[in-house]
Amino acid sequence: MRTFLARLYSDREFLEHFMRSPERVALEAGLDHREQQAALAIDRAGLLMAARSYELKRQVHRGTGWLGRGISWLRRLRVLQR
């Protein structure tokens, strides 16, 4: 289940597929009945918000995306320290 959740948070295509067909994705992921029920009960709005937050954090860490590039630029100017 942890691997399934981590993939939902980090793999945009997998998350989009889950949002369209949650029962199918949970079954294809090999979750047992109890885990499937837990996956289907996930707060979808919270899941989307968390996935987006993690995506922005990854962009900042990598220096990609508008936020990451801005922070990288500020660090180069020594305005922000790591």
Stockholm file with secondary structure:
# STOCKHOLM 1.0

chainA/1-82         MRTFLARLYSDREFLEHFMRSPERVALEAGLDHREQQAALAIDRAGLLMAARSYELKRQVHRGTGWLGRGISWLRRLRVLQR
#=GR chainA/1-82 SS CHHHHHHHHHCHHHHHHHHHCHHHHHHHTTCCHHHHHHHHTSCHHHHHHHHHHHHHHHHHHHTCHHHHHHHHHHHHTTSSCC
#=GC SS_cons        CHHHHHHHHHCHHHHHHHHHCHHHHHHHTTCCHHHHHHHHTSCHHHHHHHHHHHHHHHHHHHTCHHHHHHHHHHHHTTSSCC
//
